[in-house]
Amino acid sequence: MSDDTIQGQTLDRALDAARRRGLDPQRFFRQAGVQPILATWADNRVSSRLFADFLHWAAIEGDDPTFGLHVGADFERGDLGALGYFLLNAPTIGEGLAASERWFAYLQDGGFFRARRMGPDLELLYDGGDLPEGARRQDAECGLAIIAGQLRKSIGVRPREVRSRDHANAAEEAIRSHFGCRVIYGCPDYGLVYDADILGKPIRGADPVLFQILGEYVALKVGALPPRNDIVAEVKWRLGRGLADGTARLTAVAKDLKVSPRTLQRRLAERGESFDALLEQVRLQAFSDLRSTSGMKKCAISAELGFSNPSAFHRWSRRHVTAHHKSEEH
């Protein structure tokens, strides 16, 4: 979870809520060692862990155990990015939820729920990864308030049950009042339960044509994902995404895959590959693609390939261009 990200606008909403309660978010950022501290995060992706930690900090500092719940309750569809578009324009709730999950799968995002049908029940399960308990509860209650609010506005339904892995606490009455249903404590994790028949309910004001366009785009992106259980394809895919932003490193990729660097190297060796060799393959392919793009300057290509400075790129490119010419001579 620590490597997952969410849209910065989500963090901005939480910061605004904290300021309205007289809190200074800069204190949190300084304590967390975040630099630089931006005036707005709307144009950035931010760590899901950072967001959850902020909710927990604000709940403690403001003596408000329902802080995360209140932040989620204030969200509008326009604040939700892809999720908002899918829930706004899908012909039915079921199609909107399914498309949203596919989009989260593509982004490797901090998607905060998974939908599961169990007989007559539709379970929306919070997906918080390995967050510590305090941050997890605030993040879960925020996320569940968001999705419940959107379903209420879209089709006018409320959940039948809220599930919490926490014990009954000072927030119990506020949670029951907000969701309008019973709260079950001591569950394996957080979630909402609806009647499964809401999956077929039409969404008010939906635009099926726009939804189809969005769905085709998602299908195209998801189709480019690496095959599951293919460690070589998975590593190459992550390297391709990480070249330009500096995350095409052994430690970063291993952390993404939730294994140690040593374990990742061992699994690649079992396939007759090495991390460095795969990085070289991905970089060479990207280099070939970028060279065919007219008008790109060498400094721009260098940055796209993840080199720290142009001179390092120059040495690398000369070595490979020379090797390519020699192979052609033979």
PLY file of the C-alpha trace (Angstrom):
ply
format ascii 1.0
element vertex 330
property float x
property float y
property float z
element edge 329
property int vertex1
property int vertex2
end_header
0.00 0.00 0.00
2.83 2.36 0.75
3.67 2.63 -2.96
0.09 3.21 -4.07
-0.97 6.73 -4.95
-4.14 8.76 -5.10
-4.97 12.02 -6.84
-3.68 15.06 -5.00
-7.10 16.70 -4.99
-8.18 14.09 -2.43
-5.46 15.23 -0.05
-6.42 18.87 -0.66
-9.96 18.13 0.53
-8.60 16.65 3.76
-6.24 19.61 4.28
-9.14 22.05 3.86
-11.20 20.11 6.40
-8.33 20.25 8.89
-7.86 24.00 8.42
-11.56 24.59 9.06
-11.00 22.90 12.41
-8.13 25.23 13.26
-5.32 22.76 12.50
-2.10 23.63 10.69
-1.31 20.86 8.14
2.24 22.15 7.74
2.99 20.75 11.20
2.09 17.29 9.93
4.20 17.64 6.78
7.22 18.81 8.78
6.86 15.90 11.19
6.53 13.49 8.25
9.62 14.96 6.54
7.69 15.91 3.40
9.53 18.33 1.10
8.53 20.47 -0.63
5.25 21.36 1.07
2.97 22.46 -1.76
0.22 25.06 -1.55
-2.01 22.66 -3.48
-1.51 19.00 -4.41
-4.19 18.90 -7.12
-1.75 18.40 -10.01
0.19 15.61 -8.29
-0.17 12.00 -7.30
0.36 11.53 -3.57
1.10 8.48 -1.45
-1.97 6.69 -0.12
-0.03 6.12 3.10
0.62 9.86 3.43
-3.10 10.58 3.03
-4.11 7.98 5.62
-1.45 9.17 8.06
-2.72 12.74 7.69
-6.29 11.68 8.46
-5.04 9.91 11.59
-2.95 12.91 12.65
-5.86 15.32 12.19
-8.21 13.03 14.12
-5.82 13.05 17.08
-4.81 16.71 16.91
-8.40 17.87 16.50
-9.76 15.39 19.05
-12.23 14.21 16.40
-12.38 10.41 15.99
-14.75 10.89 13.03
-12.42 13.15 11.02
-11.96 10.67 8.16
-15.70 10.04 8.01
-16.41 13.77 7.70
-13.80 14.23 4.96
-15.36 11.43 2.90
-18.87 12.74 3.47
-17.96 16.08 1.84
-16.88 14.53 -1.49
-18.71 15.26 -4.73
-18.49 13.20 -7.93
-16.25 15.81 -9.51
-13.67 15.19 -6.78
-13.31 11.52 -7.62
-11.56 11.46 -10.99
-12.16 8.23 -12.92
-14.40 6.75 -10.23
-16.70 9.75 -10.45
-16.91 9.55 -14.25
-17.69 5.84 -14.20
-20.36 6.13 -11.53
-21.85 9.18 -13.22
-22.08 7.75 -16.74
-22.43 3.96 -16.39
-25.81 2.57 -17.44
-25.99 0.63 -14.15
-24.26 0.59 -10.78
-22.77 -2.85 -11.47
-21.14 -1.69 -14.70
-19.79 1.43 -13.01
-18.24 -0.51 -10.11
-16.67 -3.08 -12.45
-15.16 -0.39 -14.68
-13.79 1.45 -11.64
-12.04 -1.67 -10.37
-10.45 -2.25 -13.79
-9.20 1.33 -13.81
-7.67 0.97 -10.35
-5.98 -2.24 -11.50
-4.35 -0.37 -14.36
-3.13 2.52 -12.21
-1.91 0.28 -9.37
-3.76 2.97 -7.50
-4.93 3.45 -3.95
-8.27 2.01 -4.94
-10.21 1.92 -1.71
-12.75 -0.86 -2.32
-13.47 -4.16 -4.02
-16.98 -5.30 -4.93
-18.04 -8.87 -4.15
-21.45 -10.47 -4.57
-22.34 -13.05 -1.92
-25.82 -14.43 -2.59
-28.31 -11.62 -1.89
-25.55 -9.33 -0.61
-23.27 -6.91 -2.40
-20.17 -6.37 -0.29
-18.00 -3.32 -0.91
-14.78 -4.23 0.88
-12.24 -1.64 1.89
-8.80 -2.33 0.43
-6.21 -0.67 2.65
-3.19 -2.91 2.26
-0.81 -2.84 5.22
-1.72 0.48 6.85
-1.30 0.67 10.64
-4.53 0.47 12.61
-5.20 4.14 13.43
-4.52 5.36 9.90
-6.36 2.35 8.49
-9.58 3.14 10.38
-9.58 6.81 9.35
-8.81 5.92 5.73
-11.47 3.19 5.67
-14.20 5.39 7.12
-13.28 8.15 4.67
-13.37 5.78 1.69
-16.61 4.10 2.71
-18.27 7.48 3.27
-17.21 8.49 -0.26
-18.59 5.42 -2.01
-21.78 5.35 0.09
-22.37 9.02 -0.69
-22.01 8.47 -4.42
-24.39 5.51 -4.40
-26.93 7.49 -2.41
-26.76 10.38 -4.90
-26.79 8.09 -7.96
-29.65 5.74 -7.11
-30.94 6.85 -3.70
-29.91 3.78 -1.68
-28.22 3.37 1.69
-26.19 0.39 2.91
-27.89 -2.28 4.98
-24.85 -2.76 7.18
-21.45 -1.23 7.95
-18.64 -3.61 8.95
-15.69 -2.51 11.04
-12.61 -4.37 12.19
-12.42 -1.94 15.11
-14.18 -2.25 18.46
-17.09 -0.02 19.41
-15.70 3.43 20.21
-16.51 7.12 20.54
-17.32 7.34 16.82
-19.99 4.62 16.95
-23.06 6.86 17.07
-21.72 9.22 14.37
-21.02 6.28 12.04
-24.47 4.75 12.60
-26.12 8.13 12.04
-24.16 8.91 8.88
-24.72 5.59 7.11
-28.25 5.10 8.47
-27.81 1.43 9.32
-26.39 -0.91 11.93
-22.64 -1.18 12.52
-21.03 -4.58 13.13
-17.70 -4.45 14.97
-14.88 -7.00 15.16
-15.10 -7.97 11.45
-12.05 -9.09 9.41
-11.97 -5.65 7.75
-14.04 -2.60 6.90
-16.86 -2.67 4.37
-20.43 -1.88 3.38
-23.21 -4.34 2.62
-26.00 -3.53 0.16
-28.77 -5.57 -1.39
-27.24 -7.13 -4.51
-30.16 -6.05 -6.66
-28.74 -2.50 -6.74
-26.19 -3.77 -9.29
-28.81 -3.61 -12.01
-30.23 -0.23 -11.05
-29.86 2.49 -13.71
-27.92 5.62 -12.83
-29.72 8.93 -13.08
-28.44 11.13 -15.90
-25.93 8.57 -17.20
-24.28 9.03 -20.61
-23.88 5.49 -22.04
-21.93 6.73 -25.08
-19.33 8.46 -22.94
-19.18 5.42 -20.66
-18.49 3.18 -23.67
-15.64 5.45 -24.75
-14.20 5.41 -21.22
-14.61 1.64 -21.06
-12.75 1.10 -24.34
-9.92 3.29 -23.08
-9.70 1.30 -19.85
-9.77 -2.00 -21.76
-6.89 -0.79 -23.93
-4.84 0.18 -20.89
-5.63 -2.95 -18.91
-4.78 -5.05 -21.96
-1.25 -3.67 -21.79
-0.76 -4.98 -18.25
1.76 -7.81 -17.87
0.49 -11.39 -17.53
-0.08 -12.43 -13.93
2.53 -14.74 -12.38
5.11 -13.84 -15.04
7.86 -12.19 -13.02
9.94 -11.23 -16.06
7.02 -9.51 -17.81
6.00 -7.84 -14.55
9.47 -6.43 -13.94
9.86 -5.21 -17.53
6.46 -3.50 -17.37
7.34 -1.72 -14.14
10.74 -0.71 -15.50
9.10 0.80 -18.56
6.79 2.86 -16.36
9.61 3.86 -14.03
12.39 4.98 -16.38
11.42 8.63 -16.58
10.50 9.14 -12.91
13.56 7.46 -11.43
11.82 4.39 -10.01
13.44 1.89 -12.40
15.64 0.63 -9.57
15.96 -2.78 -7.98
14.85 -1.61 -4.54
11.87 0.33 -5.92
10.63 -2.50 -8.15
11.09 -5.08 -5.38
9.12 -2.89 -2.99
6.37 -2.51 -5.60
6.17 -6.29 -5.89
6.27 -6.67 -2.09
9.41 -8.82 -2.06
12.97 -8.19 -0.96
15.58 -7.20 -3.58
17.35 -10.51 -2.95
14.15 -12.50 -3.51
13.44 -10.62 -6.72
16.95 -11.30 -8.02
16.60 -14.99 -7.15
13.24 -15.30 -8.92
14.66 -13.63 -12.02
17.71 -15.91 -11.94
15.38 -18.91 -11.89
14.08 -17.64 -15.24
17.60 -17.13 -16.58
17.38 -13.34 -16.29
18.89 -10.58 -14.17
17.51 -7.22 -13.12
20.31 -5.29 -14.82
19.84 -7.19 -18.08
16.10 -6.50 -18.09
16.70 -2.83 -17.37
19.08 -2.70 -20.31
16.53 -4.39 -22.59
13.77 -1.98 -21.58
16.04 1.03 -21.91
17.26 -0.04 -25.36
13.69 -0.53 -26.59
12.68 2.87 -25.22
15.78 4.41 -26.82
14.84 2.93 -30.19
11.28 4.23 -29.87
12.39 7.72 -28.82
14.97 8.04 -31.60
12.21 7.52 -34.13
10.29 10.45 -32.62
11.28 13.45 -34.68
12.27 16.62 -32.91
13.24 15.16 -29.52
16.44 16.67 -28.18
19.12 14.48 -26.63
18.59 16.01 -23.19
14.89 15.09 -23.35
15.71 11.53 -24.45
18.24 11.29 -21.62
15.61 12.26 -19.06
13.03 9.85 -20.50
15.54 7.00 -20.21
16.23 7.80 -16.56
19.81 9.05 -16.77
20.90 11.41 -14.02
22.88 13.59 -16.42
23.40 13.95 -20.20
27.03 12.80 -20.06
26.03 9.42 -18.62
23.47 9.07 -21.40
26.09 10.05 -24.00
28.50 7.34 -22.83
25.73 4.74 -22.71
24.36 5.59 -26.16
27.82 5.62 -27.78
28.54 2.19 -26.34
25.33 0.70 -27.70
25.44 2.44 -31.07
29.01 1.15 -31.53
27.97 -2.37 -30.53
25.05 -2.20 -32.97
27.32 -1.18 -35.85
29.77 -4.01 -35.07
26.98 -6.57 -35.05
25.82 -5.34 -38.47
29.36 -5.70 -39.87
29.36 -9.36 -38.90
0 1
1 2
2 3
3 4
4 5
5 6
6 7
7 8
8 9
9 10
10 11
11 12
12 13
13 14
14 15
15 16
16 17
17 18
18 19
19 20
20 21
21 22
22 23
23 24
24 25
25 26
26 27
27 28
28 29
29 30
30 31
31 32
32 33
33 34
34 35
35 36
36 37
37 38
38 39
39 40
40 41
41 42
42 43
43 44
44 45
45 46
46 47
47 48
48 49
49 50
50 51
51 52
52 53
53 54
54 55
55 56
56 57
57 58
58 59
59 60
60 61
61 62
62 63
63 64
64 65
65 66
66 67
67 68
68 69
69 70
70 71
71 72
72 73
73 74
74 75
75 76
76 77
77 78
78 79
79 80
80 81
81 82
82 83
83 84
84 85
85 86
86 87
87 88
88 89
89 90
90 91
91 92
92 93
93 94
94 95
95 96
96 97
97 98
98 99
99 100
100 101
101 102
102 103
103 104
104 105
105 106
106 107
107 108
108 109
109 110
110 111
111 112
112 113
113 114
114 115
115 116
116 117
117 118
118 119
119 120
120 121
121 122
122 123
123 124
124 125
125 126
126 127
127 128
128 129
129 130
130 131
131 132
132 133
133 134
134 135
135 136
136 137
137 138
138 139
139 140
140 141
141 142
142 143
143 144
144 145
145 146
146 147
147 148
148 149
149 150
150 151
151 152
152 153
153 154
154 155
155 156
156 157
157 158
158 159
159 160
160 161
161 162
162 163
163 164
164 165
165 166
166 167
167 168
168 169
169 170
170 171
171 172
172 173
173 174
174 175
175 176
176 177
177 178
178 179
179 180
180 181
181 182
182 183
183 184
184 185
185 186
186 187
187 188
188 189
189 190
190 191
191 192
192 193
193 194
194 195
195 196
196 197
197 198
198 199
199 200
200 201
201 202
202 203
203 204
204 205
205 206
206 207
207 208
208 209
209 210
210 211
211 212
212 213
213 214
214 215
215 216
216 217
217 218
218 219
219 220
220 221
221 222
222 223
223 224
224 225
225 226
226 227
227 228
228 229
229 230
230 231
231 232
232 233
233 234
234 235
235 236
236 237
237 238
238 239
239 240
240 241
241 242
242 243
243 244
244 245
245 246
246 247
247 248
248 249
249 250
250 251
251 252
252 253
253 254
254 255
255 256
256 257
257 258
258 259
259 260
260 261
261 262
262 263
263 264
264 265
265 266
266 267
267 268
268 269
269 270
270 271
271 272
272 273
273 274
274 275
275 276
276 277
277 278
278 279
279 280
280 281
281 282
282 283
283 284
284 285
285 286
286 287
287 288
288 289
289 290
290 291
291 292
292 293
293 294
294 295
295 296
296 297
297 298
298 299
299 300
300 301
301 302
302 303
303 304
304 305
305 306
306 307
307 308
308 309
309 310
310 311
311 312
312 313
313 314
314 315
315 316
316 317
317 318
318 319
319 320
320 321
321 322
322 323
323 324
324 325
325 326
326 327
327 328
328 329
